[in-house]
Amino acid sequence: MNISKISPAFLRYLVESEVPPGERLPTLYEIGTELGISVGKLREQLEVARHLGLVTVRPRVGIIRERFSFQTAVLSSILIGLSTGEAQFEQYSRLRQGIETAFWHDAVTHLTEADLQLLHDLVSQAWEKLRGQPIHVPNGEHRQLHLTMFSRLENPVVQGLLAAYWDAYEASELTRYASYQYWLDVWSYHERIVNALCRQQFDLGQQLLTEHFSLLPSGTQAPEAD
């Protein structure tokens, strides 16, 4: 990669220094002396790196290089777009659906027995919430189920896009538009998908996944919640 295209000096330093994730970076004074840049200017650039999730600053520890995560950068952008109306959640939802469909086989064929058991447990937990008194919407189980199905996919860009989708979904509070019947239908599909995965019927699982993306009529916000 041509790192000269990265304009902020601090970001270039992160690349050129080759400090591994989890390790501590030198102080801003030391970095500034090496780069010939003022500490004040570096502090501004450090805040950009923190916002992107590239580093964290810990009291009495210093600046820590964090592992690459596409989730943070994507989420910041999409939340701004949704807030200003320059992007629509439906657009992101369609992207997420395309990603899950396209990467389905690469992801689910590598699930372990422990992963499959977790998926089974999540379905059971969701039904307990939906059939309980009072009824609770299984939002946490919903997110975890989908992310677990793609957890073995060795693609940090896809992982980041999917994780950011669920963060944006939760921030948008779209479940308030969904009816109780919608959730019953959704988790009926989820149960069938998990059963197909346990039987290694991956094509059937993908078919069910695709079907469950369009449970409700278009034009409502609820289908986009799933």
matplotlib code that plots the C-alpha trace (Angstrom):
import matplotlib.pyplot as plt

x = [0.0, 1.1, 0.9, 1.9, -1.8, -2.6, -2.5, -2.6, 0.9, -0.3, -2.1, 1.0, 3.0, 0.6, 1.4, 5.1, 5.9, 4.4, 3.4, 1.3, -2.3, -2.3, 1.1, 1.8, 2.8, 5.4, 4.2, 2.9, 6.1, 8.3, 6.2, 6.2, 10.0, 10.4, 8.0, 8.9, 5.2, 3.9, 2.2, -0.9, -1.3, -0.7, -3.3, -5.9, -4.9, -5.0, -8.6, -9.4, -7.6, -9.5, -12.8, -11.9, -11.1, -7.4, -6.1, -7.3, -5.8, -5.7, -4.8, -1.3, -0.8, -0.7, -1.7, -2.5, -2.7, -6.0, -6.8, -8.3, -12.1, -14.2, -17.2, -16.3, -15.7, -18.7, -21.0, -20.0, -20.6, -24.0, -25.3, -24.5, -26.1, -29.3, -29.5, -29.2, -31.5, -28.7, -28.9, -31.8, -31.8, -33.4, -30.4, -28.1, -30.5, -30.4, -26.6, -26.6, -29.0, -26.8, -23.7, -25.3, -26.6, -23.3, -21.1, -23.5, -21.7, -18.2, -19.4, -21.8, -19.7, -17.1, -19.4, -18.3, -20.5, -20.3, -21.5, -24.5, -25.3, -25.2, -27.5, -29.9, -29.8, -30.5, -33.6, -34.8, -34.1, -36.0, -39.1, -39.0, -39.2, -41.9, -44.1, -43.5, -45.7, -45.0, -43.8, -40.3, -38.8, -35.6, -33.5, -30.2, -30.8, -31.7, -28.4, -26.3, -27.9, -27.1, -23.6, -22.8, -23.8, -21.0, -18.6, -16.2, -15.9, -12.3, -13.1, -12.8, -14.5, -17.6, -17.5, -17.4, -20.2, -22.5, -21.7, -22.2, -25.5, -26.8, -25.5, -27.4, -30.4, -30.5, -29.9, -32.8, -35.2, -37.0, -38.4, -41.2, -42.7, -42.8, -46.0, -46.0, -46.9, -43.8, -41.5, -43.3, -42.7, -39.1, -38.2, -40.0, -37.7, -34.7, -35.5, -35.8, -32.5, -30.7, -32.2, -31.0, -27.5, -27.4, -28.3, -25.7, -28.4, -26.7, -28.6, -31.9, -30.6, -29.7, -33.1, -34.8, -32.5, -33.5, -37.2, -37.2, -35.8, -39.1, -41.7, -43.7, -45.0, -42.5, -43.0, -43.1, -40.1, -40.6, -39.2, -36.0, -35.5, -34.6]
y = [0.0, 3.5, 5.0, 8.4, 8.8, 8.9, 12.6, 12.8, 12.3, 10.3, 7.8, 7.4, 6.8, 4.0, 2.2, 2.9, 2.1, -1.4, -1.4, -4.6, -4.4, -4.4, -2.8, 0.7, 3.6, 6.2, 9.4, 12.2, 14.1, 11.3, 10.9, 14.6, 14.8, 12.0, 13.5, 17.1, 17.9, 19.8, 17.9, 20.1, 19.0, 15.4, 15.5, 16.6, 13.7, 11.3, 12.2, 11.2, 7.9, 7.3, 8.0, 5.4, 2.9, 2.6, 3.5, 3.9, 6.1, 4.5, 6.3, 5.4, 3.2, 5.5, 5.2, 1.6, 0.4, -1.4, -4.2, -3.1, -2.9, -1.7, -1.5, 1.8, 3.8, 2.4, 3.0, 6.7, 7.4, 5.6, 7.2, 10.6, 9.8, 8.5, 11.5, 14.0, 12.1, 11.7, 7.9, 5.6, 2.6, 0.6, 1.2, -0.2, -3.1, -4.1, -4.1, -6.2, -8.7, -8.9, -9.5, -12.3, -14.0, -13.7, -14.9, -17.5, -20.7, -19.3, -18.5, -21.3, -24.2, -23.3, -23.2, -25.5, -27.7, -25.1, -22.4, -24.6, -25.2, -21.5, -20.8, -23.5, -21.8, -18.4, -19.7, -21.3, -18.0, -16.0, -18.3, -18.0, -14.2, -14.2, -16.7, -15.3, -13.1, -10.3, -10.7, -9.4, -8.8, -10.8, -8.0, -9.2, -12.8, -11.5, -9.7, -12.5, -15.1, -13.4, -12.4, -15.9, -17.4, -15.2, -15.3, -17.8, -15.8, -14.6, -11.2, -8.2, -5.9, -8.0, -8.6, -4.8, -4.0, -6.6, -5.6, -1.9, -2.8, -4.2, -1.1, 1.2, -1.0, -0.7, 3.0, 3.4, 1.6, 0.1, -2.8, -0.5, -0.7, -4.5, -6.4, -9.4, -11.7, -10.4, -11.6, -15.0, -15.4, -14.2, -16.7, -19.5, -18.9, -18.6, -21.9, -23.5, -22.0, -23.3, -26.7, -26.7, -25.7, -28.5, -31.0, -29.4, -28.4, -25.2, -24.5, -24.8, -22.5, -19.9, -20.2, -19.7, -16.8, -15.1, -15.7, -14.3, -11.0, -10.2, -11.3, -8.1, -6.0, -3.5, 0.1, -0.5, 0.0, -3.2, -5.6, -3.6, -4.3, -7.9]
z = [0.0, -0.8, 2.7, 1.4, 0.5, 4.2, 5.0, 8.9, 10.2, 13.2, 11.0, 8.8, 11.9, 13.0, 9.7, 9.5, 13.1, 12.7, 16.4, 16.8, 18.2, 22.0, 22.3, 23.7, 21.4, 22.4, 24.0, 21.8, 22.7, 21.5, 18.3, 17.7, 18.1, 15.6, 13.1, 13.7, 14.5, 17.6, 20.3, 19.9, 16.2, 17.1, 19.8, 17.3, 15.0, 18.0, 18.5, 14.9, 15.4, 18.6, 16.9, 14.2, 16.9, 15.9, 19.3, 22.9, 25.6, 29.0, 32.2, 33.6, 30.5, 27.5, 23.9, 22.9, 19.3, 18.7, 16.2, 13.0, 13.1, 10.2, 12.5, 14.2, 11.0, 9.2, 12.2, 12.6, 9.0, 8.7, 11.9, 10.6, 7.3, 9.0, 11.3, 8.4, 6.1, 3.5, 3.8, 4.5, 6.8, 4.0, 1.9, 4.5, 5.2, 1.5, 1.6, 4.7, 3.1, 0.0, 2.2, 4.2, 1.1, -0.8, 2.0, 3.4, 2.4, 3.2, 6.7, 7.8, 6.5, 9.1, 12.1, 15.0, 17.1, 19.9, 17.4, 16.4, 20.1, 20.7, 17.8, 19.2, 22.6, 21.2, 19.4, 22.7, 24.6, 22.0, 22.2, 26.0, 25.7, 23.0, 24.8, 28.3, 30.4, 29.9, 26.3, 25.5, 22.1, 21.7, 20.3, 21.8, 20.6, 17.1, 16.8, 18.3, 16.1, 12.9, 13.9, 15.2, 11.8, 10.3, 13.1, 11.5, 8.3, 8.0, 6.5, 8.9, 6.4, 6.1, 9.9, 10.4, 8.1, 9.7, 13.3, 12.4, 10.8, 14.1, 16.0, 13.6, 13.8, 17.6, 17.4, 15.0, 17.3, 14.4, 16.4, 17.6, 14.2, 14.2, 15.2, 17.5, 14.6, 12.7, 15.5, 15.7, 11.9, 12.1, 14.8, 13.1, 10.2, 12.5, 14.1, 10.6, 9.5, 12.6, 12.1, 8.5, 9.6, 12.2, 9.4, 7.1, 4.7, 3.7, 0.5, 2.4, 5.1, 2.5, 0.9, 4.3, 5.0, 1.8, 2.3, 5.8, 4.6, 3.0, 5.6, 5.6, 2.6, 1.2, 2.1, 5.8, 8.1, 10.0, 7.4, 7.3, 11.0, 10.2]

ax = plt.figure().add_subplot(projection="3d")
ax.plot(x, y, z, "-o")
ax.set_aspect("equal")
plt.show()
